[in-house]
Amino acid sequence: MKKVRIGVLGVYRGTSMIRYCEVADNAQVVAICDKWEEGLMKQKELIHDDSVTYYTDFDSFIQHDMDAVVLANYANEHAPFAIKAMKAGKHVFSEVLPVQTMKEAVELIETVEETGKIYAYGENYCYMPAPYEMKKLYQAGKIGEFEYGEGEYIHNCQPIWHSISYGDKHHWRNNMYSTFYCTHSLGPLIHITGLRPVSVTGFEGTKNARSLSVGKKGGAFGIEMVTLENGGILKSIHGGLYQDSVWYSVYGSKGRMESSREDEQNDAYLRIFVNADEQEGDYAKDTLCNYIPKRDKDDQMKGFGHGGSDFYCMYHFAEKILGNPDADIIDVYEAMDMFLPGMFAYRSILKGGIPVEIPNLRNREEREQYRNDTACTDPKVAGDMLLPTMSTGTPEIGDEVYESMKEKWREEMDSDSGYVKAAFHQGEEAKK
């Protein structure tokens, strides 16, 4: 079988994609890039493959003889690299999130359209066993027409904050607003239903003592109440509440399906519960069933994080490049359907919690008003459209907090075991 030649940007999160190429029969890694030279060299020691070329400069990296690029760099910096890669003739797999601003969204979409290259959004939670099975059942009409759904991605990162923000006060995690990191909760619901979001109302969790203690300046959690194009409503919640949870529930006109409401050790996103009638209005009894779905590649995906979804999203990307008509990727338009509700939820919050419309960027005429919209919380990008990290303003956090986080990070990275934990995304973060 022909293998897709893949280059990976980012040795931290990118290790999962590198591992995929080591076990897959449809892809191979040929180049790795990271500005972090120490991490790059440690990655070289870990994979022991002399055929892989290593780069510290992205512009040189994208000239390498390869078919596709995986972007596993910072979550607020994917779009510029995706645009460069596609213009260099490479297909792109982008980790979350797709863009930081509306200006980037317009430019990204138009680059995909102009180059004709495949863009796949790596919202891996869509490929977890339970939500992926929900998509199959929904598209087959199992629960009828979508009416209401809920998705939640609760992850209290306080214990590992030093490992994922490095004590950098300017790190995107320390400066993101409450509804920014929204696609782990929203994405699977969009992928299940195939429906476009048309409006959103946002809510912000402002009680954030845990956040402030580690240097995070945004609200502790965010909520989006989204209306879809068919009139259905979904609720999305994500952020740093104390106890972690990943859960999805979908109600239709003749039934309901959901993932396990228990914690991960009790199957969580692995197990699905389905309670549906054959025909709307039957109100039959004893229709509830539950099971852990099985897929063709489950033997290969063992050991991959996020319920094996890290394996499956890369598998479908490679299959799409190879021309498989059944490859299930998240294209650039669906990626925006997953992300824009969070962006516009924050605009709703800043306006006092009023509903706001979500643009359909498939329409060229709707793009024009956002072509120069750089509103975000990143000073390097926003210019004179800089937003506060919270509706109450950007809090002041002393440098001593970041120095403490930086020292913890240095201590962890002093040993090889510390690096491996970080690079392979194991421990608490990889389990969510």
Buried (B, 14 or more C-beta within 10 A) or exposed (E): EEBBBBBBBBBBBBBBBBBBBEEBEBBBBBBBBBEEEEBBEBBBEBBEBEEBBBBEEBEEBBBBEBBBBBBBBBBBBBBBBBBBBBEBEBBBBBBBBBBBBBBBBBBBBBBBEEBEBBBBBBBBBBBBBBBBBBBEBBEEEBBBBBBBBBBBBBBBBBEBBBBBBBBBBEBBBBBBBBBBBBBBBBBBBBBBBBBBBBBBBBBBBBEBEBBBBBBBBBBBBBBBBBBBBEEBBBBBBBBBBEEBBBBBBBBBBBBBBBBBEEEBEEBBBBBBBBBBBEEBEEEEEEEEEBEEBEBEEBEBBEEBBBBBBBBBBBBBBBBBBBEEEEBBBBBBBBBBBBBBBBBBBBBBBBEEBEBBEBBBBEEEEEBEEBEEBBBBBBEEBBEEBBBBBBBEEBBEBEEEBBEBBBEBBEEBBEEEEBBEBBBBBEEBBBBB
